Amino acid sequence: MSGVLLFGIGNCGRSDDGLGWAFLDRIQQQAEFPEQVEYRYQLQVEDAAMVSRADRVIFVDSYQGALPGGFQWAPCKPSRDFEFTSHVLAPAAVMYLCQDLYGKIPPAELLLIQGDCWDLDTNMSAAAHQRLENALESFSFHL
Amino acid sequence: MNTTTQKITIDPVTRVEGHGRVTVQLDEAGKVEQARFHIVEFRGFERFIQGHPYWEAPLLVQRLCGICPVSHHLAAAKAIDQIYGVDPEDLHPTATKIRRLLHYAQVFQSHALHFFYLASPDLLFGVDAPVEKRSVGAVAIEHGELARKGIMMRQFGQELIKALAGKKIHGITAIPGGVHKNFFPEERDYFLQENATPSVDTMIEWSKEVVGFIKDYHDQHFRWLDSFASYPSGHLGLVGRDGALEFYDGRMRAIDTHGEPTLHDVHNDQYLKYFGEGVEKWSYMKFPFLRHLGRDEGWNRVGPLARLNVCDYISTPLANEELQEFKAYTNGRPNNHTMHSHWARLIEVLHCAELIKELLNDRNILDTVERPPVNRRPEGIGIIEAPRGTLIHHYKVDEKGSITKCNLIVSTTHNNEPMNRAVRWVAQNVLDQQREITDGMLNQVEVAIRAYDPCLSCATHSMGQMPLMLTVLNADGEVVAEHVKASA
């Protein structure tokens, strides 16, 4: 899995918002895991530089809403969709900046895992745990 | 807005760190009667740290913020050192140097973040630019070279923090009386050479360029920059024993709007004697002031502009040269031009780059740090200059070492009154008696606030989503316009 860059987005102190980080924790326990994993509370502009050096990128984030089967893989295409806020960026906006600033755009995917609970808690809900397992199982097939 | 309909649509206004609210009160003729900058987040960090062992403080309090955690980590560490039994001058020299290196990296990256990500859209596209241009994304698209350098400068600071603290955010460097780990040759060499992250020499060159950029910008826009949201004020910051600009450990100096000293290089231990904190029912953020001058006269600006006003010189040559030019612009008198904060901030970026190079080349930076034996005391006070200004941490512990009291006066808290003055200036000079209030006019409220680079989550120690809200009230106190933008 050389050249695969895996971003986990979220906050493990906010219950199911920690799904992205939990995914990274678990994937690193596997025999063959992506050589570069990055934990993020939120994506920022400088992540575009890191993406520009990768062969392939996967963003893993929790999702507030219903997903068929509890998780979803989707292509992450560049989009000039900037939040008018401090500095948080969506994965698609990071891909857009990567293309614009560095003239590169590696293949990228977004893995969303459904969450239910967003309270201050370091534990995830039971349902989120099960969805995490299912998403992990899909990962090896997906690659 | 057409005032006859008493209806305003205000577009999002953000790019500050935290959750704030601006209210503008109009009278019956549409004239601005009052303008306030409210902080409506709940403050709780000082309370819930009570009962924790003292050595946990530098680890816990840095979670106040994701932008300047290093500042809280080091201010707490300096206080906890004293509880451990070590004064700053007795800390192992290499421990002091490693902490300073960490701090300079933090100031460097935080200032780069603010200028390139938050402030530059206002300067490059104008304060009345359309909403879609008011983001770093637009800067990246239309000013790619500037954006690429900004990204790499922030990355340099972040990578240096990671090398010293293990993580870019919420890492560990300082422990009571020392540092968690040594700095290793391969870690040091990475920043002296060109890699995926450019070298410190490149950082110095780019810092010079961006100072040049802001000076050129000033030449072209001096009328606006010299007048916008400007007002007389006092200034507060740390200085070294010889009056040099100081970020990590110094004495508190304050001057009034004419340059007369109001605080004469006071030691950390004396802060309670000199500082009071006022409260208002409309804000959770307090209003610090110098007790001997009173609430009305004793408030001060803090941050880059204040620091350059109170210091006599800068210890590094390139930044000092820029400081002299900066001071010459106001003929050596205090600079009260709020928008010159950006100019001052970039001079500090250059200073930090020079300081980082000095420390990377310091022959003792790789030495092994030894901790002195513990000699417990009941109390500790740590004061540093965070990117946004003077940061005060004060802890008391019981005989078991559990924290019994914690007082934090955060940089942005000092700037509470100044930011309110800035908002009032915009209300009176831009919004007053306007038949139609445009989005560009309202953005100027934020431009004034942004000059202070406020960290509102630090100042109130909040959790959760952090929108900035702007509300306009009519003479009857009814809301005639409101806009909220939730940030992630």
Interface residues (C-beta under 8 A of the other chain):
Chain A: Y41 Q42 V45 E46 A48 A49 R53 R80 F82 E83 F84 T85 S86 H87 V88 L89 A93 Y96 L97 D100 L101 L120
Chain B: D11 P12 T14 R15 V16 E17 G66 L113 Y117 L118 V131 E132 R134 S135 V136 G137 A138 A140 I141 G144 A147 R148 G150 I151 M152 R154 Q155 Q158 I169 A196 M463 K485 S487 A488
